[in-house]
Amino acid sequence: MKIDTQGFEGAVLDGAAATLAATRLIAVEMSLAPLYTGGIDFITLYQRITALGFRCIALTEAFSDRAKNEMLQVDGVFIRDS
């Protein structure tokens, strides 16, 4: 499952119970800084996905503010082992 919803990741997880039960891999954009009104923060999103039985296998840079030397988003990859 690919989640790229600009601040609506929590809503996607809320509405995807049946799909997530059959999902082995999640790729998701995760904000490290507040970018979208009402968007879920990195720690909360990470915890929600791991609580669903997935573990993080990769985090890569997605979006940065080079002028401030600040990474704003990462792409997270989570896998369900069983």
Secondary structure as a PSIPRED ss2 file (coil, helix, strand):
# PSIPRED VFORMAT (PSIPRED V4.0)

   1 M C   1.000  0.000  0.000
   2 K E   0.000  0.000  1.000
   3 I E   0.000  0.000  1.000
   4 D C   1.000  0.000  0.000
   5 T C   1.000  0.000  0.000
   6 Q C   1.000  0.000  0.000
   7 G C   1.000  0.000  0.000
   8 F C   1.000  0.000  0.000
   9 E H   0.000  1.000  0.000
  10 G H   0.000  1.000  0.000
  11 A H   0.000  1.000  0.000
  12 V H   0.000  1.000  0.000
  13 L H   0.000  1.000  0.000
  14 D H   0.000  1.000  0.000
  15 G H   0.000  1.000  0.000
  16 A C   1.000  0.000  0.000
  17 A H   0.000  1.000  0.000
  18 A H   0.000  1.000  0.000
  19 T H   0.000  1.000  0.000
  20 L H   0.000  1.000  0.000
  21 A H   0.000  1.000  0.000
  22 A C   1.000  0.000  0.000
  23 T C   1.000  0.000  0.000
  24 R C   1.000  0.000  0.000
  25 L E   0.000  0.000  1.000
  26 I E   0.000  0.000  1.000
  27 A E   0.000  0.000  1.000
  28 V E   0.000  0.000  1.000
  29 E E   0.000  0.000  1.000
  30 M E   0.000  0.000  1.000
  31 S E   0.000  0.000  1.000
  32 L C   1.000  0.000  0.000
  33 A C   1.000  0.000  0.000
  34 P C   1.000  0.000  0.000
  35 L C   1.000  0.000  0.000
  36 Y C   1.000  0.000  0.000
  37 T C   1.000  0.000  0.000
  38 G C   1.000  0.000  0.000
  39 G C   1.000  0.000  0.000
  40 I C   1.000  0.000  0.000
  41 D C   1.000  0.000  0.000
  42 F H   0.000  1.000  0.000
  43 I H   0.000  1.000  0.000
  44 T H   0.000  1.000  0.000
  45 L H   0.000  1.000  0.000
  46 Y H   0.000  1.000  0.000
  47 Q H   0.000  1.000  0.000
  48 R H   0.000  1.000  0.000
  49 I H   0.000  1.000  0.000
  50 T H   0.000  1.000  0.000
  51 A H   0.000  1.000  0.000
  52 L C   1.000  0.000  0.000
  53 G C   1.000  0.000  0.000
  54 F C   1.000  0.000  0.000
  55 R E   0.000  0.000  1.000
  56 C E   0.000  0.000  1.000
  57 I E   0.000  0.000  1.000
  58 A E   0.000  0.000  1.000
  59 L E   0.000  0.000  1.000
  60 T E   0.000  0.000  1.000
  61 E E   0.000  0.000  1.000
  62 A E   0.000  0.000  1.000
  63 F E   0.000  0.000  1.000
  64 S E   0.000  0.000  1.000
  65 D E   0.000  0.000  1.000
  66 R C   1.000  0.000  0.000
  67 A C   1.000  0.000  0.000
  68 K C   1.000  0.000  0.000
  69 N C   1.000  0.000  0.000
  70 E E   0.000  0.000  1.000
  71 M E   0.000  0.000  1.000
  72 L E   0.000  0.000  1.000
  73 Q E   0.000  0.000  1.000
  74 V E   0.000  0.000  1.000
  75 D E   0.000  0.000  1.000
  76 G E   0.000  0.000  1.000
  77 V E   0.000  0.000  1.000
  78 F E   0.000  0.000  1.000
  79 I E   0.000  0.000  1.000
  80 R C   1.000  0.000  0.000
  81 D C   1.000  0.000  0.000
  82 S C   1.000  0.000  0.000
